C-alpha cells in the first residue's frame, strides 16, 4: 500500500517537473499570417488547402509566412475481381510546401493516402472522390499548421 502511494506521488511530481504539454495544444495558439504566393498541381486540393490555411490566419500579427504549394494527386487501381473488373482504388495526394519565414527557406512534404471501393454509380463515385480530396486536403493542411506551430 505504501509503495502505491509513493509511486503515485513520484509520478505526479515527475509529470509536473517535466512541463508536459500535448502536441496539438499549440494549434490554437498560432500567431502568424500565412500567404500562399503560388500553387501548382491539383487545383481542387490546393484550393481546399488554401481555404483551411486562411481560416487559421491571425489578423493582427507581424509574423508573415509565405508558402508555395505543389500538389500531385493520383488515383490508382489496387484490386480487381476474378473477371478483371476494378474493385478498389487508392487515392494519393503528395504536397510539397516551400516555406519562407524571415529570410529562412524550408521544404516540407506531406503524403496522404486513402483506399476506397468502386461504386456502381459514376456520379456518386465522382462526388465521393471530391469528398476524399477535401478530407486529404484537411489532413495535409493540419499537418502543415502543426509543423509551422512547432517551428515557431
N, C-alpha and C positions, 0 to 999 in steps of 0.2 A: 504494500500500500504506500509506504513511504517513497519507494522508487518511482511509482507512478506520479506522485505529486511533484517530486524533484524533477522528473523528466518533463512534465507539463510546464513548470516554472522555467526550466532551462530552455525549452523550445520557444516559449513566449519571449524571453529576454533576447534570445538569438535572432528571432524574426524582427523585433523592434530595432535591434542594433544594426541590422544589415540594410535598412531602408528599403524593404521590399515594396516594389511598385508593379502593378500589372502593366504589361507591354502596351495594351490598347488604350490605357488611360490618357496617353498623350495625344490621341487622335482628336479629341475635342478641344484641346488647348493649343491648336496650331495658331501661329501668329505670323502668317505670311500671305502674300498675294501671288497667285500663280497665273502667269500669262503664257498661253500657248502661241508660240510665234510661227510654228509651221507644223502641218500634219500631212503625212503621206501614207499611202496604203489604203486599207479598207475604210471607206468614208463613214459608214454607219457606226462601226465600233469607235472610230476616232471621235465622232460626234457625241456618242454616249460617254466616252471618257472625258471629253472637254466639258460636257454638262455637269458631270459628277465633280470635276475639279473646281468648276465655277461655284458650286454650292459651298465648298469649303473655304473660299476666299474670305479674308478679313478686309473690311473697307479701310479702316484707319491703321495702316501699318506702313513702315518704311522698308520692310524687307520684301523685295520682289524677286521671284524666281521665274526665269524664262525657260520654257520647255519646248523641245521639238519632239514630235511623236511620229513614229513609223510603225505601222501595224500591218501584219500579214495574217490573213485569215485563210484557212483551208478546211475543206470538208472531204474526208477520205472514207472509203469503204473498208470496214473491218471484219464483216462477216457476210456470208452468203448461205442460202439453204441448199438442199440437195439438187434443186433444179437450176441453180445458178442465179436465182433472184437475190437481190440485195436485201439484207435484213437489218443490219446495223451500220451506223456511221460514227465517225469521230470528228468532232469539230475542234480545231486547234487555232488559237489566237496567240501570236507572238508579237509583243510590243516592245520596241526599243525606244528608250527615252534619253535624250541628251539634255541634261540639266545644267543650267548656267546660273550660278548664285555667287554674287560678289566676286567676280573675276575668276571663279573656280568652275571648271567644267568637269562633268562626270557622266558616264554612261550607265544606264540601268536597264536590264532586260527582264521582262516578265513573260512567262509561258503558261498558258492556261489551256486545259483540255476538257472536253465533255463528250461522253458517248451517249447516243440515243438510237432508238429503233425507227425504222422506216414506217411511215404511215400510209394508209391506203388512199387518203385524200391529199392531193398535191397542195391545195390551198392551205389546209390545216398544217401540213408539214412545213410549208413556207413560213407560216405565222409562228410555228413552234421554233423554227430556226432563228427567226427575228428575236424571239424571246431569249433564246440561248445566247445570241450576240449581246443582248442587253445585259444578261447576267455575267457573261465573261468580262464585259467592259466594266461593270461594277466591281467585280473582284480585282481586276487589274488596277483600277483607279484607287481602290482601298489599299492595295499593296504599295502603290506609289506614294500615297499620302502618308502611310506608316513609315516608309523609307525617309521621306522628307522630314517628318516629325522627329524621327530618331536622330538624324544627322543635324538637326537644327541647333 
